[in-house]
């Protein structure tokens, strides 16, 4: 499995490399085919926009989040609160869940 398949929307992540190293944020969107994700308040870019009065859009510079590669992110465990790697396992009922490598806690909401 690719690392982007382990990452899900609303996961808390830590940036481990790049210009935003050490910052934490929430995953807003995942692009598994590109192995990228958009994280809240991480990797801001300046977007030049044209004014469109019919849609009430003002022109100028707009700051927004750009996608960041998932190899630069580490998931923060919900139970222990530490940045960790994760693994997959099956429960007794056959459901596949993500497990924290440090505390063996379940990352998925059941």
Secondary structure, 3 states (H helix, E strand, C coil): CCHHHCCCCCCEEEECCCCCCCCEEEEEEEECCCCEEEECCCCEEEEEECCEHHHCECCEEEEEECCEEHHHEEEECCCCCCEECEEEEECCCCCEEEEECCCCCECCCC
